[in-house]
Amino acid sequence: MHSSSMIFSYITFVYFGAFVFYLFMMVMGRSGPGRVATFILWMGFVAHTFAILLRWFESYQMGIGHAPLSDLYESLVFFSWAIVLLYVLVEWRTKNRSFGTFVTPLAFLAMAYASFSPGIESQIRPLLPALKSNWLISHVVTCFFGYAAFGIAFGVSLMYLIKRLDKGGRERSLLTLIPATGILDDLNHQMMVIGFIMLTLGIITGSVWAQSAWGRYWGWDPKETASLITWLVYASALHSRLIVGWRGKKTAILCIIGFFCVLMTYFGVNFLTGLHSYAK
Amino acid sequence: MAQSNRKSNILWHFFKSVKLTIVLLIILAVLSILGTIIPQKGQGAHEFARTLTPELFHLFKSLNLFDMYHSLWFRLIIGCLALNLIICSLDRLPGTLKLIRTPSRPDRNRPFEDLPEEQLLVVQENRKEAPDRVAGLLRKRYRAVQEKQAGENHFFYVTKGGYSRFGFYFVHLSILIILAGALVGSFSGFEAYMEIVEGEKRDTAVLRDGMGSIKLGFDVQLDKFSLDVYDNGMPREYRSDLTFIIDGRFVKKQSVIVNDPAVFMGISFYQSSYGSVPSKDVRIRIRRPDSPQGFITREVARGGVYPMADDDGEFQVLDIRTDLMRMGPAVLIAVRKNEKEIMRFWVFQNWEVAKERLPGPMAQSLMFNPSAFKPYTFILDKLETRKYTVLQVNRDPGVPIVWIGCFLMVAGFFVTFFMFHRRIWIRVTLKERATEIAVAGTSNKNQVALQNELKHLTQELKNLMATMERRHA
């Protein structure tokens, strides 16, 4: 087992720890555990970044050097990393830690799936000829930052729907720490915009790559089609907001549907045949 | 007149609606899901079709569901979306132009209603030069400053980022450009493939849609195909070394690997697949223990019939494989055993290895036993293979158009989402014993950034008034 894989499996527990403290913060309605959670998350993130670089280095030591973005294991690790990075930025910008309770589980689950699922190979393997391209890094990075932004939008949408239950009056410490619905709605929109632009860039870089590898920029392969479906769903969500004026609950629901499409694009399609068989 | 005619047109109304856009986007999404579930073309589609009842199959077939992305109705829906984009954009364009071109009257008081205190500053003195100084400051920060005086009030109006309202037109235009590029590709391009055996050349490619083949106008020769593997057996690189030949003259040599195609006379060649075929000379030995020479040798070809030794009948070579069940080269031999019975059996080149790897019952079976026809033992003595490459051969003049569309789309997103049109009004009121400056603004989005800008501007005006004060003192 590579030492990077060891570190990744430990990070799973670190992120779980951060999640537990975020949850404590919500349940107790006090900021103390939240600060601990942020500290733990930061530690995990630094180790995570280090381990990704280490894995990159390890692959060169094995003589098959390539960016650690080449299979399902590495993509899950990067997905989790992107979520934590975006989340840390959101926490810093909004000065609110309650998002952590809803976002860290995604980072934790992705790491747990990568590290502990028996079907996922954590070995560093050489690149297949089809993946040997300068487009690998830009395609994977843009796609997964898009997925991560949609993941955060999903968490924020859940918070929005939960916050609506808070009709005031009763003492609900679990909900009081969640920011006002207006702020959630704004953040949701921002994350959707970032995700949408990143997904667009991901699809475009994928098309350019497909053109240079197979001679067609679009071939209706299941992964391409699924990403187009995701793109269409978020395009509808943005239009319904910017032109028709849908806000709040409707946007949140569209966002949750959109994230379901993201998961289908990422995982579901692997059960069908197609050219993205890297994820086997 | 023409205007009102157009506006009352039902079709125009139908196609300008954003709700139609959303409905079309969702229909396309649902259809794409359908297209992923129903296998499109190829092997999967054939297997899926077999599971359907004949009626259902005919329904699917007539609706083109096995190739729906190329069906007329799917293209019609895309056409509707394009029309929707065009009409929706045209419908909104005059309004946007008006918003940007026609200046707002600077002397409006409504923006100043309910002004927060921090956007208001008052100096307890009449400063006659204040309007000029404010105008100077604004001219430094904004391109066009409009002024108007009304009694004791001096109004200024500035605007920035008006072009950002065009962002979504660019995005819509980019989608149309991409669709146009796809259309150009489907009308004036082709997708084909060609198989070339090492050392041979070809001048035609087979079209992917099964509509025959296409003459390239030059020859493509495969000098060498090489497959490189990693230590663990995974493929590292597939490479075809090609030579392009026009009228028998060697014009260009180029290697094609995956992700790095060759382009010759506007036609692109991509490494797609590879394989091997038996070369012409295949040699079989037949051993007979009691024969004086020990064995006889026959050069054979597929389908050929050859005599066994000493008028002892004949054998036929039914098939020649370069790699049977991943156990290397093998030939299928048929021998007439007696009047009624014909024996058939495979002869592997490397029988020892094959015997090890075949599952027990198969290794015992006569089907794979080279000594099945007693007393002879067949030996595949020589079978040379020649590699061939499969190249994807494309011409698609629409590709650059698609890339232009993609670039425009990303640029359009940045303008639409990250830039905004703000309009700012400043009112300088010269009272008898005081000067009052009010700053107000509106923005089509990103209110936070607008508030920051107003705060900044107010601060600068404050500094300006302070310097004037010092000079006065």
Interface residues (C-beta under 8 A of the other chain):
Chain A: I64 R125 P126 L128 P129 A130 K132 S133 V193 F196 I197 T200 L201 I204 S207 V208 W209 Q211 S212 A213 W214 G215 R216 Y217 W218 W220 P222 T225 A226 L228 I229 L232 V233 A235 S236 H239 S240 I243 V244 V269 L272 T273
Chain B: V18 K19 T21 I22 L25 I26 L28 A29 S32 I33 G35 T36 Q40 G44 Y69 A182 E191 Y230 N232 M234 P235 R236 E237 Y238 I257 V258 N259 D260 P261 S268 Y270 Q271 S272 Q392 N394 D396 V399 V402 W403 C406 M409 V410 F413 F414 F417
